[in-house]
Amino acid sequence: MNGSSTAVRDAAAPPDTTNAADTTDAAGTVNARGTADVWEDLVTTALLGTDRRPPAGGTPGRAAPVALLDAAAVETVRRRAGLRPATAARRPEPAAEDPRPALPAAAARRLTLLLADRPGTGGGRRGASPDLMELLPQWLAAANAQGYAAPPETLPALLDAARGRTDLRPAALAFAGPRGLWLARLNPDWRFALRAAPGGGAALPGLDDADGVRQLWEEGLFAERVALLAAIRAARPTAARELLATTWATERAEDRLMFLDSLRPGLSAADEPFLERALADRSRNVRAMSAELLSALPGSALAARMAVRAGACVAVDHTDGAPALVVEAPLECDAAMERDGIVAKPPAGRGKRAWWLGQSVEAAPLGTWPRRLGGRTPREIVALPVTDDWQGELHAAWCRAAVRQRDPEWSRALLGTPGTPEASGPGAVSLAERAKLLGTLDAAERADWVGGFIAAHGLSEAFQLLGVCAVPWAAPLGRAVVDALNIARDAGSYPWSFSGVMGLAERCLDPAEASRLDGLLAVPDEREDASPGAGGYWAEAFQRLMTTLRLRADMARELTPAGT
């Protein structure tokens, strides 16, 4: 008993800062082993039994279990008494005030329901139930457009949702506002919000604060500097370029690349001298970025040089009577071409000459070709046959040029008519190319073209094209999609063959189109050659579509400010 009392008195002493505090065995003797080791010994003895392993310092036999319990009691007291209180943490500063108006109560309840939905929580088919998580991006966009503030109680779930889906982050963080950034600093799981926020969530100096701008640019973290450059570029393009020039020579190559990309918004002829100097940069990636930006300026010296190179490769041939385009690809990639951003080494599977040709044509101003090819329009140029199997390479380069230079006339020529078979179109032949070209047209023209494509080809190849159309879909496009879904149902296939398009329709159809679905909800009589049960599955899919459209209409109504 005396030994145990001594052990208890010893345990009351402050623990050794070496984390090897003196410990006491069952007999009260002191040793220098760490408390973790002693506790492991006691646990091991308890598991094996005192008959097989008597407690250290204890008497074997009937007294051994009592000695083990005594030792465990003493060690428990030591472990608890030996803890030092932690240093009090600094209380966090209150979150900044959010000046935006509060979310209407009905919209707040809707947000809670959207955030509570998780993929797969229903197990198996969703049936006629809307996919609420897929409606969250649209809800956030509408809430941000109205300028509402997020209810504080929804911020944890909102940040969790954005953590799991990168596509949600810009809209979710804009909606979360300053309180969301404040909360993200307190939880490592939400640090992505600080990385995604301009400057890592730090406040940027006013653009008129010359000293503050200079100090942050020279001493700030990389994310802060990128955010600062982007903010200045948006308001004062020349000032941003001049600020970048002050430290350009001392920046790391990967940083120069990111800073250079910040000049893309507001790009103008005034940026040309700076970009021309960057063509001599020691980094190949920086040179390529500089060349890309310069080629987007049709009046730049680089564009003129590329026009000469590309023009020398393509000409009109009249030897066979009917005009045709003849192509003579470059024979070498010289130092001047490399300086202008042409990469000499082709990727695996590409021929060198075709690789050099494509880069030259892509970077040449599209205005080069009517002058070079007899005053023909883009549509007439694209319709010309191309000799020696160069058509695919030449037209693909023109597609990239039309997208880079945002030229709708060339895009229309390369797209061709919506009903043109994909394999024999006059210009672009892949859906990926067509989707990019459609992005250069205005929303109404884009929707008309895709609607015509669906009417001619159905839905099997329309998914990529529908993805570039403005939301909600224009009425003619929406009708084309619903009609094509109806045709697919009548053909007797299963609806999950069109699940991608059906999912897009749920998110993109105008809610006013819900009334047109009433006639599609009934289960049709099955044809003999139809897939078993397909009619019922289609009715279920159309029911889900109609329910989702009505839900979207409710969402829009709940977010509309009172009195509007």
C-alpha positions as semicolon CSV with decimal commas, in nm:
position;residue;x (nm);y (nm);z (nm)
1;M;0,000;0,000;0,000
2;N;0,288;0,233;0,085
3;G;0,434;0,172;-0,261
4;S;0,105;0,261;-0,421
5;S;0,079;0,582;-0,220
6;T;0,428;0,677;-0,325
7;A;0,334;0,612;-0,686
8;V;0,030;0,835;-0,660
9;R;0,240;1,113;-0,503
10;D;0,495;1,074;-0,783
11;A;0,220;1,093;-1,046
12;A;0,107;1,430;-0,911
13;A;0,438;1,583;-1,009
14;P;0,452;1,763;-1,349
15;P;0,548;1,525;-1,630
16;D;0,897;1,534;-1,776
17;T;0,909;1,741;-2,095
18;T;1,113;1,466;-2,256
19;N;0,793;1,253;-2,275
20;A;0,976;0,982;-2,079
21;A;0,822;1,059;-1,741
22;D;0,909;0,831;-1,452
23;T;0,656;0,550;-1,421
24;T;0,571;0,318;-1,138
25;D;0,514;-0,056;-1,150
26;A;0,279;-0,259;-0,931
27;A;0,530;-0,273;-0,644
28;G;0,578;0,104;-0,639
29;T;0,925;0,104;-0,792
30;V;1,011;0,384;-1,034
31;N;1,160;0,328;-1,374
32;A;1,237;0,555;-1,670
33;R;1,020;0,398;-1,933
34;G;0,755;0,611;-2,107
35;T;0,395;0,594;-1,991
36;A;0,290;0,457;-2,328
37;D;0,525;0,159;-2,282
38;V;0,393;0,089;-1,931
39;W;0,036;0,103;-2,047
40;E;0,116;-0,138;-2,333
41;D;0,267;-0,379;-2,080
42;L;-0,045;-0,367;-1,867
43;V;-0,273;-0,424;-2,165
44;T;-0,060;-0,715;-2,286
45;T;-0,064;-0,876;-1,939
46;A;-0,442;-0,838;-1,917
47;L;-0,487;-1,001;-2,261
48;L;-0,252;-1,293;-2,190
49;G;-0,363;-1,347;-1,830
50;T;-0,160;-1,311;-1,508
51;D;-0,101;-1,688;-1,496
52;R;0,100;-1,669;-1,818
53;R;0,252;-1,324;-1,759
54;P;0,261;-1,190;-1,400
55;P;0,257;-0,810;-1,372
56;A;0,599;-0,646;-1,357
57;G;0,722;-0,638;-0,998
58;G;0,414;-0,824;-0,877
59;T;0,382;-1,158;-0,699
60;P;0,265;-1,446;-0,913
61;G;-0,027;-1,649;-0,794
62;R;-0,364;-1,543;-0,655
63;A;-0,238;-1,190;-0,574
64;A;-0,135;-1,121;-0,935
65;P;-0,480;-1,006;-1,068
66;V;-0,514;-0,761;-0,778
67;A;-0,164;-0,629;-0,847
68;L;-0,250;-0,583;-1,213
69;L;-0,565;-0,383;-1,130
70;D;-0,371;-0,171;-0,880
71;A;-0,108;-0,097;-1,141
72;A;-0,374;-0,009;-1,398
73;A;-0,547;0,226;-1,150
74;V;-0,220;0,401;-1,066
75;E;-0,121;0,433;-1,430
76;T;-0,465;0,575;-1,516
77;V;-0,422;0,843;-1,250
78;R;-0,075;0,922;-1,378
79;R;-0,193;0,946;-1,739
80;R;-0,469;1,189;-1,646
81;A;-0,278;1,393;-1,392
82;G;0,029;1,421;-1,615
83;L;-0,151;1,613;-1,892
84;R;-0,056;1,975;-1,922
85;P;-0,332;2,219;-2,013
86;A;-0,305;2,345;-2,370
87;T;-0,225;2,708;-2,437
88;A;-0,543;2,901;-2,497
89;A;-0,594;2,963;-2,868
90;R;-0,658;3,312;-2,995
91;R;-1,026;3,372;-3,045
92;P;-1,100;3,410;-3,420
93;E;-1,201;3,748;-3,546
94;P;-1,570;3,777;-3,635
95;A;-1,663;3,717;-3,996
96;A;-1,700;4,020;-4,217
97;E;-2,053;4,147;-4,264
98;D;-2,232;4,035;-4,579
99;P;-2,422;4,335;-4,716
100;R;-2,636;4,131;-4,957
101;P;-3,009;4,084;-4,885
102;A;-3,124;3,772;-4,705
103;L;-3,254;3,479;-4,906
104;P;-3,636;3,449;-4,909
105;A;-3,762;3,186;-4,664
106;A;-3,905;2,956;-4,934
107;A;-3,579;2,968;-5,131
108;A;-3,381;2,894;-4,813
109;R;-3,591;2,583;-4,751
110;R;-3,537;2,479;-5,113
111;L;-3,159;2,520;-5,076
112;T;-3,160;2,294;-4,769
113;L;-3,340;2,024;-4,968
114;L;-3,100;2,054;-5,261
115;L;-2,797;2,026;-5,035
116;A;-2,940;1,728;-4,847
117;D;-2,974;1,523;-5,168
118;R;-2,684;1,289;-5,242
119;P;-2,627;1,070;-5,550
120;G;-2,729;0,713;-5,488
121;T;-2,912;0,775;-5,161
122;G;-3,225;0,616;-5,304
123;G;-3,043;0,300;-5,413
124;G;-3,104;0,180;-5,768
125;R;-3,324;0,372;-6,013
126;R;-3,442;0,719;-5,919
127;G;-3,778;0,647;-6,077
128;A;-3,976;0,967;-6,130
129;S;-3,785;1,160;-5,859
130;P;-3,584;1,464;-5,976
131;D;-3,208;1,461;-5,930
132;L;-3,185;1,752;-5,687
133;M;-2,806;1,777;-5,676
134;E;-2,802;1,831;-6,052
135;L;-3,031;2,130;-6,004
136;L;-2,801;2,293;-5,748
137;P;-2,573;2,467;-6,006
138;Q;-2,876;2,626;-6,172
139;W;-3,020;2,731;-5,837
140;L;-2,687;2,891;-5,734
141;A;-2,660;3,078;-6,064
142;A;-3,010;3,222;-6,017
143;A;-2,946;3,315;-5,652
144;N;-2,620;3,488;-5,745
145;A;-2,793;3,674;-6,028
146;Q;-3,041;3,812;-5,773
147;G;-2,757;3,906;-5,536
148;Y;-2,876;3,709;-5,232
149;A;-2,659;3,616;-4,933
150;A;-2,630;3,255;-4,819
151;P;-2,804;3,168;-4,490
152;P;-2,523;3,107;-4,237
153;E;-2,664;2,769;-4,129
154;T;-2,632;2,632;-4,483
155;L;-2,263;2,720;-4,526
156;P;-2,114;2,390;-4,395
157;A;-2,330;2,181;-4,631
158;L;-2,263;2,424;-4,917
159;L;-1,885;2,401;-4,869
160;D;-1,905;2,022;-4,843
161;A;-2,094;2,009;-5,173
162;A;-1,838;2,236;-5,340
163;R;-1,555;2,025;-5,200
164;G;-1,693;1,717;-5,375
165;R;-1,774;1,888;-5,707
166;T;-1,526;2,127;-5,862
167;D;-1,786;2,248;-6,114
168;L;-1,987;2,392;-5,824
169;R;-1,704;2,589;-5,669
170;P;-1,718;2,925;-5,850
171;A;-2,093;2,970;-5,800
172;A;-2,096;2,815;-5,450
173;L;-1,812;3,037;-5,324
174;A;-1,967;3,347;-5,477
175;F;-2,292;3,265;-5,296
176;A;-2,114;3,178;-4,970
177;G;-1,951;3,522;-4,969
178;P;-1,720;3,651;-4,692
179;R;-1,872;3,425;-4,427
180;G;-1,790;3,120;-4,635
181;L;-1,424;3,223;-4,662
182;W;-1,414;3,295;-4,289
183;L;-1,549;2,948;-4,215
184;A;-1,311;2,783;-4,463
185;R;-1,012;2,915;-4,266
186;L;-1,127;2,712;-3,964
187;N;-1,157;2,372;-4,134
188;P;-0,874;2,210;-4,335
189;D;-1,132;2,021;-4,545
190;W;-1,249;2,353;-4,690
191;R;-0,910;2,503;-4,771
192;F;-0,993;2,469;-5,141
193;A;-1,214;2,775;-5,094
194;L;-0,911;2,984;-4,998
195;R;-0,716;2,859;-5,299
196;A;-1,008;2,928;-5,532
197;A;-1,079;3,275;-5,398
198;P;-0,886;3,560;-5,561
199;G;-0,572;3,616;-5,359
200;G;-0,656;3,325;-5,129
201;G;-0,939;3,527;-4,977
202;A;-0,713;3,819;-4,889
203;A;-0,837;4,172;-4,949
204;L;-0,671;4,340;-5,246
205;P;-0,562;4,703;-5,224
206;G;-0,756;4,966;-5,413
207;L;-0,632;5,024;-5,765
208;D;-0,556;5,387;-5,676
209;D;-0,338;5,279;-5,382
210;A;-0,007;5,281;-5,571
211;D;0,204;5,192;-5,267
212;G;-0,028;4,907;-5,165
213;V;-0,036;4,767;-5,519
214;R;0,343;4,784;-5,548
215;Q;0,398;4,619;-5,210
216;L;0,156;4,333;-5,277
217;W;0,300;4,278;-5,625
218;E;0,657;4,259;-5,494
219;E;0,596;4,079;-5,161
220;G;0,262;3,897;-5,191
221;L;0,195;3,527;-5,232
222;F;0,161;3,397;-5,586
223;A;-0,220;3,362;-5,565
224;E;-0,245;3,718;-5,436
225;R;-0,028;3,848;-5,719
226;V;-0,233;3,665;-5,985
227;A;-0,554;3,805;-5,836
228;L;-0,407;4,154;-5,826
229;L;-0,290;4,138;-6,188
230;A;-0,631;4,008;-6,302
231;A;-0,815;4,285;-6,113
232;I;-0,596;4,556;-6,262
233;R;-0,619;4,404;-6,611
234;A;-1,000;4,410;-6,595
235;A;-1,003;4,782;-6,512
236;R;-0,679;4,919;-6,659
237;P;-0,523;4,686;-6,918
238;T;-0,218;4,903;-6,983
239;A;-0,139;4,943;-6,613
240;A;-0,151;4,563;-6,564
241;R;0,092;4,501;-6,848
242;E;0,329;4,771;-6,720
243;L;0,318;4,623;-6,368
244;L;0,405;4,280;-6,504
245;A;0,694;4,423;-6,704
246;T;0,860;4,559;-6,386
247;T;0,937;4,208;-6,253
248;W;0,913;3,996;-6,569
249;A;1,284;3,919;-6,592
250;T;1,303;3,782;-6,237
251;E;0,987;3,566;-6,238
252;R;0,997;3,186;-6,251
253;A;0,901;3,028;-6,583
254;E;0,580;2,870;-6,450
255;D;0,482;3,203;-6,294
256;R;0,552;3,392;-6,616
257;L;0,319;3,154;-6,794
258;M;0,032;3,220;-6,552
259;F;0,090;3,595;-6,555
260;L;0,095;3,595;-6,935
261;D;-0,239;3,416;-6,944
262;S;-0,380;3,698;-6,728
263;L;-0,330;3,931;-7,025
264;R;-0,581;3,739;-7,238
265;P;-0,881;3,950;-7,126
266;G;-0,862;4,289;-7,292
267;L;-0,593;4,178;-7,537
268;S;-0,517;4,456;-7,786
269;A;-0,253;4,582;-8,026
270;A;-0,100;4,779;-7,739
271;D;0,019;4,446;-7,591
272;E;0,211;4,347;-7,905
273;P;0,557;4,492;-7,814
274;F;0,556;4,314;-7,479
275;L;0,442;3,984;-7,634
276;E;0,700;4,012;-7,915
277;R;0,975;4,036;-7,651
278;A;0,826;3,732;-7,476
279;L;0,873;3,532;-7,798
280;A;1,243;3,522;-7,708
281;D;1,174;3,383;-7,361
282;R;1,393;3,096;-7,243
283;S;1,082;2,887;-7,163
284;R;0,922;2,703;-7,456
285;N;0,578;2,720;-7,289
286;V;0,603;3,095;-7,245
287;R;0,704;3,135;-7,609
288;A;0,408;2,923;-7,719
289;M;0,166;3,126;-7,506
290;S;0,305;3,453;-7,643
291;A;0,266;3,327;-8,000
292;E;-0,092;3,216;-7,932
293;L;-0,185;3,559;-7,796
294;L;-0,017;3,738;-8,085
295;S;-0,190;3,519;-8,342
296;A;-0,523;3,629;-8,191
297;L;-0,430;3,985;-8,298
298;P;-0,486;3,982;-8,678
299;G;-0,282;4,299;-8,723
300;S;0,026;4,181;-8,534
301;A;0,365;4,128;-8,696
302;L;0,357;3,760;-8,594
303;A;0,019;3,717;-8,766
304;A;0,165;3,871;-9,080
305;R;0,463;3,633;-9,069
306;M;0,232;3,337;-9,021
307;A;0,015;3,457;-9,310
308;V;0,321;3,451;-9,539
309;R;0,420;3,101;-9,424
310;A;0,070;2,955;-9,448
311;G;-0,004;3,129;-9,778
312;A;0,304;2,972;-9,933
313;C;0,164;2,628;-9,849
314;V;-0,184;2,656;-10,007
315;A;-0,280;2,764;-10,358
316;V;-0,559;2,719;-10,615
317;D;-0,484;2,474;-10,896
318;H;-0,674;2,502;-11,229
319;T;-0,483;2,238;-11,428
320;D;-0,770;1,989;-11,430
321;G;-1,032;2,246;-11,527
322;A;-1,226;2,265;-11,202
323;P;-1,041;2,463;-10,932
324;A;-0,894;2,269;-10,640
325;L;-0,667;2,350;-10,348
326;V;-0,315;2,215;-10,365
327;V;-0,107;2,191;-10,047
328;E;0,271;2,193;-10,014
329;A;0,356;2,147;-9,646
330;P;0,676;2,300;-9,500
331;L;0,991;2,096;-9,559
332;E;1,158;2,206;-9,235
333;C;1,095;2,396;-8,913
334;D;1,362;2,665;-8,896
335;A;1,466;2,881;-8,601
336;A;1,236;3,167;-8,706
337;M;0,936;2,935;-8,708
338;E;1,024;2,803;-8,362
339;R;1,063;3,159;-8,233
340;D;0,710;3,231;-8,355
341;G;0,571;2,944;-8,150
342;I;0,575;2,652;-8,394
343;V;0,672;2,336;-8,207
344;A;0,924;2,140;-8,410
345;K;0,869;1,792;-8,265
346;P;0,529;1,641;-8,350
347;P;0,333;1,421;-8,110
348;A;0,341;1,046;-8,159
349;G;0,159;0,938;-8,472
350;R;0,176;1,274;-8,651
351;G;0,396;1,345;-8,950
352;K;0,636;1,637;-8,918
353;R;0,526;1,823;-9,229
354;A;0,154;1,789;-9,146
355;W;0,229;1,907;-8,791
356;W;0,413;2,218;-8,912
357;L;0,142;2,292;-9,170
358;G;-0,138;2,273;-8,914
359;Q;0,036;2,511;-8,674
360;S;0,113;2,763;-8,951
361;V;-0,244;2,768;-9,087
362;E;-0,395;2,782;-8,740
363;A;-0,195;3,094;-8,648
364;A;-0,251;3,279;-8,978
365;P;-0,527;3,543;-8,987
366;L;-0,834;3,403;-9,161
367;G;-0,850;3,719;-9,370
368;T;-0,542;3,587;-9,550
369;W;-0,734;3,326;-9,745
370;P;-0,988;3,527;-9,950
371;R;-0,701;3,748;-10,070
372;R;-0,476;3,451;-10,136
373;L;-0,739;3,230;-10,301
374;G;-0,894;3,451;-10,566
375;G;-1,134;3,659;-10,360
376;R;-1,350;3,360;-10,268
377;T;-1,571;3,368;-9,960
378;P;-1,501;3,132;-9,667
379;R;-1,790;2,909;-9,773
380;E;-1,652;2,887;-10,130
381;I;-1,301;2,815;-10,002
382;V;-1,417;2,535;-9,774
383;A;-1,620;2,381;-10,057
384;L;-1,313;2,349;-10,283
385;P;-1,169;1,996;-10,311
386;V;-0,820;1,952;-10,166
387;T;-0,568;1,733;-10,345
388;D;-0,349;1,455;-10,206
389;D;-0,559;1,385;-9,893
390;W;-0,469;1,714;-9,724
391;Q;-0,833;1,817;-9,670
392;G;-0,866;1,683;-9,315
393;E;-0,544;1,850;-9,199
394;L;-0,622;2,182;-9,368
395;H;-0,983;2,203;-9,253
396;A;-0,893;2,103;-8,895
397;A;-0,639;2,390;-8,884
398;W;-0,901;2,632;-9,016
399;C;-1,140;2,511;-8,745
400;R;-0,884;2,589;-8,474
401;A;-0,818;2,929;-8,631
402;A;-1,191;3,013;-8,643
403;V;-1,228;2,924;-8,275
404;R;-0,916;3,114;-8,171
405;Q;-1,008;3,423;-8,374
406;R;-1,381;3,399;-8,290
407;D;-1,478;3,428;-8,657
408;P;-1,849;3,340;-8,709
409;E;-1,835;3,354;-9,091
410;W;-1,562;3,091;-9,109
411;S;-1,738;2,888;-8,840
412;R;-2,058;2,878;-9,046
413;A;-1,862;2,768;-9,353
414;L;-1,682;2,491;-9,164
415;L;-1,997;2,372;-8,987
416;G;-2,189;2,333;-9,311
417;T;-2,563;2,273;-9,299
418;P;-2,706;2,082;-9,002
419;G;-2,833;1,802;-9,226
420;T;-2,493;1,730;-9,382
421;P;-2,375;1,375;-9,302
422;E;-2,089;1,388;-9,057
423;A;-1,843;1,193;-9,269
424;S;-1,892;1,405;-9,581
425;G;-1,934;1,759;-9,449
426;P;-1,766;2,048;-9,623
427;G;-1,552;2,142;-9,326
428;A;-1,551;2,012;-8,969
429;V;-1,616;1,641;-8,952
430;S;-1,602;1,568;-8,579
431;L;-1,861;1,657;-8,317
432;A;-1,590;1,805;-8,094
433;E;-1,486;2,047;-8,371
434;R;-1,846;2,136;-8,442
435;A;-1,916;2,206;-8,074
436;K;-1,620;2,447;-8,058
437;L;-1,725;2,623;-8,379
438;L;-2,080;2,662;-8,249
439;G;-1,936;2,849;-7,952
440;T;-1,841;3,137;-8,184
441;L;-2,203;3,193;-8,294
442;D;-2,470;3,384;-8,102
443;A;-2,709;3,186;-7,883
444;A;-3,005;3,195;-8,121
445;E;-2,807;3,079;-8,425
446;R;-2,642;2,809;-8,219
447;A;-2,978;2,674;-8,102
448;D;-3,121;2,679;-8,455
449;W;-2,824;2,484;-8,594
450;V;-2,836;2,217;-8,320
451;G;-3,214;2,187;-8,356
452;G;-3,167;2,124;-8,728
453;F;-2,896;1,868;-8,657
454;I;-3,124;1,677;-8,418
455;A;-3,410;1,684;-8,668
456;A;-3,181;1,533;-8,932
457;H;-2,971;1,291;-8,724
458;G;-3,164;1,223;-8,404
459;L;-3,020;1,229;-8,054
460;S;-2,749;0,963;-8,068
461;E;-2,475;1,215;-8,155
462;A;-2,627;1,536;-8,016
463;F;-2,503;1,532;-7,656
464;Q;-2,183;1,735;-7,715
465;L;-2,367;1,987;-7,931
466;L;-2,647;2,039;-7,679
467;G;-2,388;2,112;-7,412
468;V;-2,282;2,439;-7,580
469;C;-2,637;2,577;-7,615
470;A;-2,760;2,855;-7,389
471;V;-2,990;2,762;-7,100
472;P;-3,286;2,752;-7,103
473;W;-3,298;2,613;-7,453
474;A;-3,479;2,822;-7,712
475;A;-3,830;2,696;-7,791
476;P;-3,744;2,546;-8,135
477;L;-3,451;2,354;-7,990
478;G;-3,658;2,231;-7,696
479;R;-3,929;2,108;-7,931
480;A;-3,672;1,929;-8,146
481;V;-3,534;1,747;-7,840
482;V;-3,880;1,642;-7,712
483;D;-3,985;1,527;-8,058
484;A;-3,664;1,323;-8,095
485;L;-3,719;1,163;-7,753
486;N;-4,072;1,075;-7,857
487;I;-3,942;0,917;-8,179
488;A;-3,686;0,717;-7,978
489;R;-3,967;0,592;-7,751
490;D;-4,178;0,487;-8,048
491;A;-3,878;0,297;-8,188
492;G;-3,899;0,067;-7,886
493;S;-3,555;0,127;-7,731
494;Y;-3,491;0,177;-7,360
495;P;-3,472;0,536;-7,226
496;W;-3,134;0,485;-7,061
497;S;-2,982;0,472;-7,409
498;F;-3,053;0,848;-7,405
499;S;-2,989;0,914;-7,036
500;G;-2,733;1,186;-7,110
501;V;-2,973;1,384;-7,329
502;M;-3,259;1,323;-7,086
503;G;-3,046;1,459;-6,802
504;L;-2,963;1,768;-7,008
505;A;-3,332;1,814;-7,090
506;E;-3,420;1,810;-6,721
507;R;-3,172;2,093;-6,657
508;C;-3,198;2,289;-6,983
509;L;-3,551;2,269;-7,124
510;D;-3,759;2,579;-7,066
511;P;-4,003;2,493;-6,780
512;A;-4,282;2,626;-7,002
513;E;-4,234;2,311;-7,213
514;A;-4,372;2,093;-6,931
515;S;-4,723;2,122;-7,069
516;R;-4,611;1,954;-7,394
517;L;-4,516;1,638;-7,203
518;D;-4,866;1,546;-7,082
519;G;-4,929;1,326;-7,384
520;L;-4,607;1,130;-7,323
521;L;-4,684;1,016;-6,967
522;A;-4,913;0,727;-7,057
523;V;-4,764;0,382;-7,105
524;P;-4,799;0,304;-7,479
525;D;-4,896;-0,032;-7,618
526;E;-4,578;-0,230;-7,677
527;R;-4,484;-0,329;-8,030
528;E;-4,375;-0,683;-8,093
529;D;-4,022;-0,575;-8,177
530;A;-3,992;-0,333;-7,878
531;S;-3,764;-0,398;-7,581
532;P;-3,962;-0,565;-7,297
533;G;-4,105;-0,307;-7,057
534;A;-3,959;-0,012;-7,249
535;G;-4,291;0,175;-7,260
536;G;-4,320;0,180;-6,882
537;Y;-3,964;0,299;-6,839
538;W;-4,022;0,579;-7,092
539;A;-4,338;0,690;-6,909
540;E;-4,134;0,702;-6,587
541;A;-3,857;0,901;-6,755
542;F;-4,103;1,156;-6,900
543;Q;-4,272;1,184;-6,559
544;R;-3,936;1,266;-6,402
545;L;-3,868;1,520;-6,676
546;M;-4,203;1,694;-6,623
547;T;-4,164;1,690;-6,243
548;T;-3,818;1,842;-6,273
549;L;-3,937;2,118;-6,507
550;R;-4,213;2,212;-6,263
551;L;-3,965;2,207;-5,977
552;R;-3,737;2,442;-6,171
553;A;-4,032;2,675;-6,227
554;D;-4,096;2,675;-5,850
555;M;-3,728;2,746;-5,784
556;A;-3,731;3,046;-6,017
557;R;-4,049;3,179;-5,856
558;E;-3,906;3,143;-5,504
559;L;-3,593;3,338;-5,599
560;T;-3,783;3,623;-5,766
561;P;-3,780;3,931;-5,539
562;A;-4,119;4,034;-5,406
563;G;-4,294;4,296;-5,614
564;T;-4,124;4,204;-5,944
